[in-house]
Amino acid sequence: MLWQGRSVRKSSGGRYHPTSGKKRFEIGRSPAETVIGITRRRIIRTRGGNIKVRALRCEFASVSDRKTGVTKKVAIQKVEANTANPNYVRRNLLTKGAIIRTDIGRAQIVSRPSQDGTVNAILIE
């Protein structure tokens, strides 16, 4: 797993001399990589007993229209663009900022499906 503690290097390139080693609570988890499909979620216990809901697959999005103020639950057809990684478009991965094609038009994802467990989007056309 990926260690998510403080870097050993300063921004100038100098070195921090750590007073303690790596701790188990500083390791990360593997990414959920939410894809389009029949909705499937996983509940994860986090530090302090809190929970995260990971969306492993998702077929619907809550799309809000800013002009009318109406939010609808619509089916996701495909991922059209993703600034995070062009390969995510080919693999139909849902991440924050991705542009998706829905039944009512194109929308941009504003939630984090792998952290929140839902896909919330804003209509852009």
N, C-alpha and C positions, 0 to 999 in steps of 0.2 A: 504494500500500500504506500501511498504518497505521504511523506511527512510534511505537515503544515505548520511547523514551528517557525521561529524567526530565522532568517538567513544568517549564515556564518560571515557573509561579506557585507560591508557598508556600501552605500551608494557611490562612494568615491573609489571603491575597489579595495579599500583597506579591510582588515580582518577584525571581527569581533572575537574575543576569547570567551567562549561560553562558560558560565559558572555551573551549569547543569547539563546533563545529557538529554537525549530525546525521551519523551514520555509517551505512554500508550495513548493518552487522551488527545495527543496532537496529530495522530495519524488520520488520514482521510479515508473515505470509502470510494468504491468504484462508482463511476457515473451511471445514472439510471438509463440514459439514452432512450428517452421516450419516443416511441414510434406510433404511426397511425395503425389502429386496429381495434378489436373489441376491447373495451375498457378493462384494464387490470391495474390494481394498485397494491402497494406494499407499505405496511406501517413499520417505521424504524424508530427504535428508542434511541434518543440522543442523550448527551451529557446533562445531568440534572434531572433525569426522568421525563423530560419533554419528548414530544413525538414529532416526526416528520412523516408526511404521506408522500411516497414516491409514486408517480404515475409511470408505469412501465409501458402501457399502451393506452391510447385514448382515441375515441372515434368522434366525440362531440366537442365543440367549443362554445363558450358563452361569448357571443359577439355583441358589442355595444356600438350603436350608431350615435355619434356625438351630436349630430344635427337634430335628431328627434328625441334623443335621450332614452331610446328603447333598447333593451337587451334581449337577445334571442338565443336559444340553444339550437345550434345548427351543426350539420355533419361536416367533417373535414374531408376534403377530397384529396389534396396533395400539398406538398411544400413547394413553393415556387422560388423562393430566394432565402438565403440565410447568410448574413454578414459574418457570423462567427466562423463558418467553415464551408466552403463550396461543396465539399463531399457530403455534408449533411443534407443537401438538396437531393442528391442521388439516393441516399439511404432513407429519406423521408423522416428525419429526426426533428422533433419539436423542441425548440429552445426559445428562450426569451429573445425577441427581436426578429424572429423568423416571419416571413410573409407566407401566409397560407391561402389556398383557394378553398372557399366554402360555397354552400348552396346560394348564399345571398351576395357573394362577391369576394374580393380580396380583403384580407384582414391581417393585422400585425399582432403577434402574440406579445402581451404585456406582463403575463405572469411567468413564474418559473415552474414548469410542470414537474420537474424532478425534485422540487422542494415543496410545492404546494399541493400537488396531486390533482390539479385542475388546469384546464387551458382557458384563459381569459384573453380576449382579443378586442381590438378596436378596428372598425370598418374603415378602410382607406379608399374605397371606390364606391 
